[in-house]
């Protein structure tokens, strides 16, 4: 059955929270049991976007996929942030400790989520509207530095 990305990732997170999953084929099979068919590249991308990590199993040989306990600990790789910024950011401006990131209508939440989960230095949080993300920096004059960093990332491929 074809499901939305959000539903697929939700089900994947539920499986990882309730099962010991040691391989991607095992995870694909568990998703299949829920009626969700997924390709290996999609599975890998979803694991990355969810911030899933592999940990050593206690008292047993091998590793298992797990979600960090707290959402704030689910740090996305820089490549994911770079992809999101290059695909969704239209304009970046700053003032003092604020950075304003413009996106196409309805896309700000995608960028805000990637920024929140990227562990970006000096950024303490975001607020997303429909087509605008406000990034707040810890440093009172940190807006320019963060804006430049985001610009560089948005142009890298």
Secondary structure, 3 states (H helix, E strand, C coil): CCCCHHHHHHHHHHHHHHCCECCHHHHHHHHHHCCCCCCHHHHHHHHHHHCCEEEECCCCCCEEEECCCCHHHCCCCHHHHHHHHHHHEEEEEEECCEEEEEECCCCHHHHHHHHHCCCCCCEEEEEECCCEEEEEECCCCCHHHHHHHHHHHHHCC
